[in-house]
């Protein structure tokens, strides 16, 4: 941030900005619109930062140069590849599905940017860019001690984006629409959004949801090389929707997400993955209908696919070789004969 020209950072003392909040813009003294916009311009310029200037040249009435501010060597703050990747992400903010700043779109022009809101809606920001220009807008109160919350219902937290768009659309009139130049060293790979690793065809894209597999850009050398370890193919009991045992007569193979194990005594959280996943508590995730009244390990557990899965030690427990063994002995147990990882 120092190389991007921020002069308001507090780097020592009790209120030091050197912490996690800095990544979210949590600065003790804030930042000026000029410095923030100049930093974004550095991203738009392929990672090259130019110190902002209010004039380029001053001449007297005879044409003699009094002050010349035209020549300046830029500072390469981040790589061209990382700058392009940031811009690609910020395009989604304006034009992507679910983007929060569609109101800032420049008419007939490629637009990227990022909005910001401070605590209690006291300030709102938007800094955006086109392949031609970068501009920033701030709305708030000079005295941040004045507690006034900008009303989202009244449009006070979004009108600045519309204003930004109006100004920038006028500036870009008669300019040809073009995209940001993509540097060399950018590669695109197909990844699974659940693991961040390379997607497995027919597995990651088959867990019943759309958008799980996407094409993503990376700086060459940083792209994932390992395949997804969060999706697995498992035998599912068609009657219960749970992991099938060898006793289940109707089985189907489905792609499932491995849900993370919880700490002892902590209940599993219900997330967007729950309905499409396999619980880390394999006993709870295994069919309880086709068991003969005892705990039977699922085929998934018996195959060793579950990390750390333990084969039941009860000599009367069912096995793949003799699935009816446990059912033949009513004293085989009460469901506690076997154990599995995550229980």
C-alpha positions as CSV (number, residue, x, y, z in Angstrom):
1,X,0.0,0.0,0.0
2,X,2.9,2.3,0.6
3,X,4.1,1.7,-2.9
4,X,0.6,2.5,-4.2
5,X,1.0,5.9,-2.7
6,X,-0.9,5.7,0.6
7,X,0.4,8.4,3.0
8,X,-2.1,8.1,5.8
9,X,-1.1,4.6,7.0
10,X,-0.3,4.3,10.7
11,X,2.3,1.6,11.0
12,X,3.1,1.6,14.7
13,X,1.5,2.1,18.1
14,X,-1.7,0.9,19.6
15,X,-3.7,1.9,16.5
16,X,-1.4,0.4,13.9
17,X,-3.0,-0.4,10.6
18,X,-0.7,-3.4,10.2
19,X,-3.5,-6.0,10.7
20,X,-6.2,-8.0,9.1
21,X,-8.6,-5.1,8.9
22,X,-6.3,-3.4,6.4
23,X,-7.3,-5.9,3.8
24,X,-10.9,-4.6,4.1
25,X,-10.0,-0.9,4.2
26,X,-10.0,-0.6,7.9
27,X,-7.5,2.2,8.3
28,X,-7.2,4.4,11.4
29,X,-7.0,7.6,9.4
30,X,-8.7,6.5,6.3
31,X,-7.5,7.4,2.9
32,X,-8.2,10.3,0.5
33,X,-10.2,9.9,-2.6
34,X,-7.2,11.1,-4.6
35,X,-4.8,8.5,-3.2
36,X,-7.3,5.7,-3.5
37,X,-8.2,6.5,-7.1
38,X,-4.5,6.8,-8.0
39,X,-3.9,3.3,-6.6
40,X,-6.8,1.9,-8.7
41,X,-5.3,3.7,-11.7
42,X,-2.1,1.8,-11.0
43,X,-4.0,-1.5,-11.3
44,X,-5.6,-0.3,-14.6
45,X,-2.2,0.7,-15.9
46,X,-1.0,-2.9,-15.7
47,X,0.4,-2.6,-12.1
48,X,2.4,0.6,-12.9
49,X,1.7,3.4,-10.4
50,X,2.0,7.1,-11.3
51,X,1.8,9.7,-8.6
52,X,-1.3,11.8,-9.2
53,X,-0.7,15.3,-10.5
54,X,-3.0,18.4,-10.7
55,X,-1.1,20.0,-13.6
56,X,1.2,18.9,-16.4
57,X,3.0,22.1,-17.3
58,X,3.1,25.8,-16.5
59,X,4.3,28.4,-19.0
60,X,4.6,32.1,-18.9
61,X,3.1,34.6,-21.3
62,X,6.1,34.1,-23.6
63,X,5.9,30.4,-23.7
64,X,8.7,29.7,-21.3
65,X,8.3,26.6,-19.2
66,X,8.1,27.5,-15.5
67,X,7.1,24.1,-14.1
68,X,7.2,20.8,-16.0
69,X,5.3,17.9,-14.5
70,X,5.0,15.8,-17.5
71,X,7.9,13.4,-17.1
72,X,7.7,10.7,-14.5
73,X,8.9,7.1,-14.3
74,X,6.2,4.8,-13.0
75,X,6.7,2.3,-10.1
76,X,5.8,-1.3,-11.0
77,X,3.9,-2.2,-7.8
78,X,2.4,-5.5,-8.9
79,X,2.9,-7.7,-11.9
80,X,1.0,-7.1,-15.1
81,X,-0.6,-10.5,-14.7
82,X,-1.9,-9.8,-11.1
83,X,-3.2,-6.4,-12.2
84,X,-5.1,-8.0,-15.1
85,X,-6.5,-10.7,-12.7
86,X,-7.7,-8.0,-10.3
87,X,-9.4,-6.2,-13.2
88,X,-11.1,-9.4,-14.3
89,X,-12.5,-9.9,-10.8
90,X,-13.7,-6.3,-10.6
91,X,-15.5,-6.7,-13.9
92,X,-17.8,-9.1,-12.2
93,X,-18.6,-6.5,-9.5
94,X,-20.2,-4.3,-12.3
95,X,-21.4,-6.8,-14.9
96,X,-21.3,-10.2,-13.4
97,X,-24.2,-12.2,-12.1
98,X,-24.9,-11.0,-8.6
99,X,-22.5,-8.1,-8.9
100,X,-23.2,-5.3,-6.4
101,X,-22.4,-2.3,-8.6
102,X,-24.3,-2.8,-11.9
103,X,-25.6,0.8,-11.5
104,X,-22.0,2.0,-12.2
105,X,-21.8,0.4,-15.7
106,X,-20.4,2.9,-18.2
107,X,-22.7,3.0,-21.3
108,X,-21.2,0.9,-24.1
109,X,-17.9,0.5,-22.4
110,X,-16.0,-2.2,-20.6
111,X,-16.2,-1.3,-16.9
112,X,-14.5,-2.7,-13.7
113,X,-14.6,-1.4,-10.2
114,X,-15.3,-1.9,-6.5
115,X,-17.7,-0.4,-4.1
116,X,-17.1,0.1,-0.4
117,X,-19.2,1.0,2.7
118,X,-17.9,1.9,6.1
119,X,-19.4,1.0,9.4
120,X,-23.0,2.0,10.0
121,X,-23.3,3.3,6.4
122,X,-21.5,6.5,7.3
123,X,-19.5,6.6,4.0
124,X,-19.9,5.0,0.6
125,X,-17.3,4.7,-2.1
126,X,-17.0,3.5,-5.7
127,X,-13.7,3.5,-7.6
128,X,-13.9,2.1,-11.1
129,X,-12.0,2.1,-14.4
130,X,-12.3,1.6,-18.1
131,X,-9.4,0.9,-20.5
132,X,-9.3,4.7,-20.9
133,X,-9.9,6.3,-17.5
134,X,-10.1,5.7,-13.7
135,X,-12.3,7.7,-11.4
136,X,-13.4,7.5,-7.8
137,X,-16.4,8.9,-5.8
138,X,-17.0,9.2,-2.1
139,X,-20.2,10.2,-0.3
140,X,-20.2,10.9,3.4
141,X,-19.6,13.5,6.1
142,X,-16.3,15.3,6.7
143,X,-16.8,14.9,10.4
144,X,-17.0,11.1,10.9
145,X,-18.0,11.7,14.5
146,X,-21.4,12.9,13.3
147,X,-23.5,9.8,13.5
148,X,-25.7,9.7,10.5
149,X,-26.5,6.5,8.7
150,X,-27.0,6.7,5.0
151,X,-30.3,5.1,4.2
152,X,-30.3,2.2,1.8
153,X,-34.1,2.4,1.5
154,X,-33.8,6.1,0.4
155,X,-31.1,5.2,-2.2
156,X,-28.4,7.0,-0.2
157,X,-26.0,4.0,-0.4
158,X,-26.3,3.5,-4.2
159,X,-26.9,6.9,-5.9
160,X,-23.1,7.6,-6.0
161,X,-22.7,4.6,-8.4
162,X,-25.4,6.2,-10.7
163,X,-23.6,9.5,-10.5
164,X,-20.3,7.9,-11.3
165,X,-21.8,6.2,-14.3
166,X,-23.4,9.4,-15.6
167,X,-20.1,11.3,-15.4
168,X,-18.0,8.5,-16.9
169,X,-20.5,7.7,-19.7
170,X,-20.3,11.3,-20.8
171,X,-16.5,11.3,-20.7
172,X,-16.5,8.1,-22.8
173,X,-18.8,9.4,-25.5
174,X,-17.4,8.7,-29.0
175,X,-14.7,6.4,-27.6
176,X,-14.4,3.0,-29.1
177,X,-15.4,0.2,-26.7
178,X,-12.4,-2.1,-26.0
179,X,-11.2,-4.5,-23.4
180,X,-8.3,-4.3,-21.1
181,X,-5.1,-5.7,-22.7
182,X,-4.4,-9.2,-21.4
183,X,-0.7,-9.7,-20.9
184,X,1.2,-12.9,-21.6
185,X,1.5,-15.3,-18.8
186,X,-2.2,-15.8,-18.2
187,X,-3.7,-19.3,-18.4
188,X,-7.2,-20.6,-18.0
189,X,-8.1,-23.9,-16.3
190,X,-11.3,-25.6,-15.3
191,X,-11.6,-25.8,-11.5
192,X,-14.0,-27.1,-8.9
193,X,-15.3,-24.2,-6.7
194,X,-15.5,-26.5,-3.7
195,X,-11.9,-27.4,-3.6
196,X,-10.2,-24.8,-5.8
197,X,-8.5,-27.6,-7.6
198,X,-8.8,-29.1,-11.1
199,X,-12.3,-30.3,-11.7
200,X,-12.9,-34.0,-12.4
201,X,-15.2,-34.4,-15.4
202,X,-18.3,-36.4,-14.6
203,X,-17.8,-36.0,-10.8
204,X,-17.4,-32.3,-9.8
205,X,-20.0,-31.3,-12.4
206,X,-22.5,-34.0,-11.3
207,X,-23.4,-33.2,-7.7
208,X,-26.8,-31.8,-8.7
209,X,-25.9,-28.1,-8.9
210,X,-24.9,-25.7,-11.6
211,X,-21.9,-23.4,-11.3
212,X,-19.8,-25.8,-9.3
213,X,-17.3,-26.1,-12.2
214,X,-16.0,-22.9,-13.7
215,X,-13.2,-21.7,-16.0
216,X,-10.8,-19.5,-14.1
217,X,-7.8,-17.4,-15.0
218,X,-4.4,-17.7,-13.3
219,X,-1.0,-16.3,-13.6
220,X,1.0,-19.0,-15.3
221,X,2.7,-21.1,-12.6
222,X,0.1,-20.4,-9.9
223,X,-2.7,-22.6,-11.4
224,X,-3.7,-25.7,-9.5
225,X,-2.2,-29.0,-10.6
226,X,-4.0,-31.4,-8.2
227,X,-7.4,-32.7,-8.9
228,X,-10.5,-32.1,-6.6
229,X,-10.4,-33.9,-3.3
230,X,-13.8,-32.7,-2.1
231,X,-16.0,-34.6,-4.5
232,X,-16.4,-38.4,-4.5
233,X,-18.5,-41.0,-6.2
234,X,-20.4,-43.0,-3.7
235,X,-23.0,-45.8,-3.7
236,X,-26.3,-44.3,-2.5
237,X,-29.3,-46.3,-1.3
238,X,-32.1,-45.2,-3.7
239,X,-34.7,-45.8,-1.0
240,X,-33.2,-43.6,1.8
241,X,-30.8,-41.3,0.0
242,X,-28.1,-42.3,2.5
243,X,-24.8,-44.1,1.9
244,X,-25.6,-47.7,0.8
245,X,-24.6,-50.8,2.7
246,X,-24.2,-54.2,1.1
247,X,-27.7,-54.9,2.2
248,X,-29.3,-52.1,0.2
249,X,-31.2,-53.7,-2.8
250,X,-31.4,-50.5,-4.9
251,X,-28.2,-48.6,-5.3
252,X,-27.2,-45.7,-7.5
253,X,-23.8,-44.1,-7.9
254,X,-23.8,-40.3,-7.2
255,X,-21.3,-37.5,-6.9
256,X,-21.2,-36.1,-3.3
257,X,-19.3,-33.4,-1.5
258,X,-17.2,-34.4,1.5
259,X,-18.5,-32.3,4.4
260,X,-15.8,-31.1,6.9
261,X,-15.5,-32.9,10.2
262,X,-16.6,-30.9,13.2
263,X,-14.9,-30.6,16.6
264,X,-16.1,-33.1,19.2
265,X,-19.3,-32.0,20.7
266,X,-20.1,-29.5,18.0
267,X,-23.1,-30.2,15.9
268,X,-22.7,-30.2,12.1
269,X,-23.7,-26.9,10.6
270,X,-26.3,-26.8,7.9
271,X,-24.7,-25.2,4.8
272,X,-25.5,-24.9,1.1
273,X,-23.5,-28.2,0.7
274,X,-25.4,-30.2,3.2
275,X,-28.0,-31.6,0.9
276,X,-25.4,-32.6,-1.6
277,X,-22.8,-34.0,0.7
278,X,-21.6,-36.9,2.8
279,X,-21.5,-36.2,6.5
280,X,-18.1,-36.7,8.2
281,X,-20.1,-38.8,10.7
282,X,-20.3,-41.8,8.5
283,X,-22.5,-43.8,10.9
284,X,-25.1,-41.1,10.7
285,X,-24.8,-40.8,6.9
286,X,-25.3,-44.6,6.3
287,X,-28.6,-46.2,5.5
288,X,-30.4,-47.3,8.6
289,X,-33.1,-49.3,6.9
290,X,-31.3,-52.1,5.3
291,X,-29.2,-53.1,8.3
292,X,-30.9,-55.9,10.1
293,X,-31.1,-53.7,13.1
294,X,-27.4,-53.3,13.6
295,X,-24.7,-51.0,12.4
296,X,-23.4,-51.9,9.0
297,X,-20.6,-49.9,7.5
298,X,-21.4,-48.3,4.2
299,X,-19.8,-49.5,1.0
300,X,-18.1,-46.1,0.9
301,X,-16.5,-46.8,4.3
302,X,-15.6,-50.3,3.5
303,X,-13.8,-49.3,0.4
304,X,-11.4,-47.2,2.4
305,X,-12.5,-44.0,0.6
306,X,-13.2,-42.3,3.9
307,X,-9.9,-41.0,5.4
308,X,-9.1,-42.9,8.5
309,X,-12.2,-45.1,8.3
310,X,-12.0,-48.0,10.8
311,X,-13.2,-51.4,9.9
312,X,-15.7,-52.7,12.6
313,X,-14.0,-55.0,15.0
314,X,-17.2,-56.8,16.2
315,X,-16.7,-60.4,14.8
316,X,-20.5,-60.5,14.2
317,X,-20.5,-57.3,12.2
318,X,-21.3,-57.5,8.5
319,X,-18.5,-57.6,6.0
320,X,-18.4,-57.3,2.2
321,X,-17.7,-61.0,2.0
322,X,-20.7,-62.0,4.2
323,X,-23.2,-59.2,4.4
324,X,-25.8,-61.4,6.3
325,X,-23.5,-62.3,9.2
326,X,-24.6,-59.6,11.6
327,X,-28.3,-60.0,10.8
328,X,-28.0,-63.7,11.6
329,X,-27.0,-63.0,15.2
330,X,-29.6,-60.8,17.1
331,X,-26.9,-60.2,19.8
332,X,-24.5,-58.7,17.3
333,X,-24.9,-55.3,18.9
334,X,-26.9,-52.1,19.3
335,X,-25.3,-50.0,16.5
336,X,-22.0,-49.3,18.3
337,X,-20.0,-52.1,16.9
338,X,-18.1,-50.1,14.3
339,X,-16.5,-46.7,14.2
340,X,-15.6,-44.3,11.5
341,X,-13.6,-41.2,11.0
342,X,-15.3,-38.1,12.3
343,X,-17.6,-39.9,14.8
